[in-house]
Amino acid sequence: MVRKGRSCLGEKNGAAKLSDADIYAILALQGIKSRQEVAEQFRISTPHVGRIWKHQTRVHLRHS
């Protein structure tokens, strides 16, 4: 399914709490704010922020 483009990745998934724009905003805050501050701002867990910063989640997005 994934290879044929029929899966719901990222914000297309009904259970997603963050939009792709949120992911880019979180990436932009790396080195500016702490993980805890970013987690509180977006109401997600601190480890989730770390996974976003390490590019271990939302790998379909082009991280700059």
C-alpha positions as CSV (number, residue, x, y, z in Angstrom):
1,M,0.0,0.0,0.0
2,V,2.7,2.5,0.9
3,R,4.6,1.9,-2.4
4,K,1.4,2.6,-4.4
5,G,0.8,5.8,-2.5
6,R,-2.4,4.7,-0.8
7,S,-1.4,5.0,2.8
8,C,-2.3,7.9,5.1
9,L,1.0,9.5,6.0
10,G,1.5,12.5,8.3
11,E,-1.4,14.9,8.6
12,K,-3.6,12.7,6.3
13,N,-3.8,10.1,9.1
14,G,-6.9,10.7,11.1
15,A,-5.1,10.1,14.4
16,A,-2.4,12.8,13.6
17,K,-2.1,15.5,16.2
18,L,0.4,17.7,14.3
19,S,0.1,19.1,10.8
20,D,3.1,19.2,8.5
21,A,3.3,22.9,9.2
22,D,3.7,22.1,12.9
23,I,6.5,19.7,12.1
24,Y,8.4,22.4,10.2
25,A,7.8,24.9,13.1
26,I,9.2,22.3,15.6
27,L,12.2,21.8,13.4
28,A,12.8,25.5,13.2
29,L,12.8,25.7,17.0
30,Q,15.6,23.3,17.4
31,G,18.5,25.0,19.2
32,I,16.3,27.9,20.1
33,K,14.0,26.3,22.7
34,S,14.3,23.3,24.9
35,R,12.5,20.1,24.1
36,Q,10.3,20.6,27.2
37,E,9.3,24.1,26.0
38,V,8.5,22.9,22.5
39,A,6.5,19.9,23.9
40,E,4.4,22.2,26.1
41,Q,3.8,24.6,23.2
42,F,2.5,21.9,20.9
43,R,1.0,19.7,23.6
44,I,3.1,16.6,22.7
45,S,5.6,14.6,24.7
46,T,9.2,15.5,25.1
47,P,10.4,12.2,23.5
48,H,8.2,13.0,20.5
49,V,10.0,16.3,20.0
50,G,13.3,14.5,20.1
51,R,12.2,12.0,17.5
52,I,11.1,14.9,15.2
53,W,14.4,16.7,15.7
54,K,16.3,13.5,14.9
55,H,14.2,13.0,11.8
56,Q,12.9,9.6,13.0
57,T,9.3,10.5,12.4
58,R,7.5,12.1,9.4
59,V,10.3,10.9,7.2
60,H,8.2,11.6,4.1
61,L,8.7,15.3,4.7
62,R,11.8,17.0,3.3
63,H,13.7,18.2,6.4
64,S,16.0,21.2,5.7
